[in-house]
Amino acid sequence: MTPLQKNILNAVKRRPMTLRELQNNLQVDNSRLRTSVSAMVATGELSMRNGTYALGFATYVNANAPETIPCTLVKLAARFGFASRDDGQGDIFIPGRALHGAMPQDKINVKLFDHPRVEGSSEGEVVEVTVPNNRFAGTVCLSEDGRLAVEPDGCRDVKFLLAKQGSEGVHLGDKVGFLITHRGNRHSDHRAAVVEKFGSSDYASECAKAILYGRNVRLEFPPEVLEEAHAYDDATIDPTEAAKRLDLRGIPIFTIDSAETKDIDDAISLQKLDDGYELGVHIADVSHYVRPGSALDEEAFERATSIYYADKVIPMLPTQLSNGICSLNEGEDRLAFSCLMRLDENGEIRSYKFVKSVICSRVKGVYKEINALLEPEEGADLTDLQTKYAAVLDQLPVMDELYRKRLVLRKARGGMDIESNEAKLVMDENGRCVDIVKRDRGTSECMIEEFMLLANQCAANAGRTNKVPFVYRVHEAPDAEKMEKLSATLLACGLNAKFKNPIPTQLELAALLDETRDQPIQIPVHTGILRSMQKARYAPQPLGHYGLVLADYAHFTSPIRRYPDLAIHRILSEMLTGASASQLQKDFNEFAQQASEKSSKQEVAAVRIERDVEDLYKAEYMHSHLGEVYTGTVAGITPRGVFVELDNTVEGFVPAAQLCKGEPQVIDGVSMLDPLTGKSWMLGSSMKIQVAAADVALGRIDFEYLVE
């Protein structure tokens, strides 16, 4: 900020001024003043109304606002917002009058009110926007006076008038990407310009594009990244490099994934020994191709994860690597990083070693097919499958045997198996959602998960015991206050949830999960336990994993789609060369910290995108089923109404006004009572509903209650 701009701000802090008043006050050249003022209006430092300039709320220095709290605005509605404190100490409620035009993802400073309306709550006012976010996606609508406007996604009833220039060809209901070109002191004073047109908001695919735009997702790879990737067009492994490695091409190694998977990270091999098992988990050696300091590595670090939604993927690495030279494709020699484990006859780890290897997958296994072989239906003809899997068929019963033993160990230590009700979206050739199927996990899915967990456990153990910098996958013990609320909720549901200590043991929670499995109350109980947990994240410290009940855990098995896995491959590779702990500390301390922070942040963003986009497609599917009748399960209860989940995982909302003739009474968050009729609804109870509305743009589904 120039000295003149600082002087302008100091002047208008005292009172709003016209340009002439500013010139008289500051005694500065008119043309120079006009240039500075115009620039400050464009950046939001000043607002201008009727020829009078006042403070804007985009970026102004407020040295006279002590005890302000750095925050990020995370939610905005017409009459309120929520700011998340940057120090992690929770959220602050911001009344509409105190937002001063702040927008979601703005970096802001907030000053708390001395007397919040709700005692004990945090409530405050935005006093400064330090870093504005002006890029959004939204839906074209009409303002109250009938002019074209845009409503930002996730900001119901917040509308900005559209500038005429750049809005040609825009129609009501279009999904667009836009920039805020002018900020005022209130949201109604903001102005916007369309910069991307995606199409009708009736289509989930167009709304998904808008979400990706609004979240700043990198869809294309930069030219320098593509240039490096082109070096691997139709690539094969380097024979000189292969000669330096442990050659495992003679071992029957194979992959198991979903049928549509093209980026295959992991392969397995298993041999039964007289006193146990030798399990091999063989992972694509991405670190051999993605080197530190390369454009590929820098881009992978920024993305940190691949994003999967509907039938699409936004990869962390270009396809030459993700689907080509790094993917463990059937019948093709590949460089791998292998974790070779010896387990005793009970399935406990006795020893492990990591080696650079060269492998060749015998078969591209498919979960559904492996499940059919492991648990054949009566009378099923498995001839074709037995022929396809002939090279590895004798390993399948041994894998199933080892998995069952590992499952016993997992249950004994209290490992939690939370049902998450994942959905599979079925798309037609036009990219529209035509069906939603609950994704069932069979034996092979659980088996591969357990084998990957073993390799991840060994990787973390290697990092911790060798005292080297590392990227761990950590899951800390839950918060005592959240556990107290969970206990009260579960007790209100009629469950025995009196924990011995403020923080329950994993065995106590696992028992509750098992007790309610396949029961009507399963959805709210499993979801409630999951929401009461801390979020798993990446950290350079070995803090353990509460949910898995493991002291050692990291992510080693998916370096094609997760940067933390690639990061620890790089560290483990240096360990194998004999680098000392002190040298590794010097080389990787800062790297491990940065990779942990960036990957945790990007993972949260990716999960949110995947969930929000899934909601769009669910709404698109249910829009074609308006008026149809279903029976669902009450999965959530609020004073406004209840959430009902259908068997296909779709969730919709039933307003309390449809259920209750009187003022609804919500009891312990688990039931709703109508005091006039005596009727009540409880978590886990069934409810007959009719699909009333499905708004694709909002990803929202409304149900109408049908009296049974």
Disulfide bonds with the S-S distance in Angstrom:
none
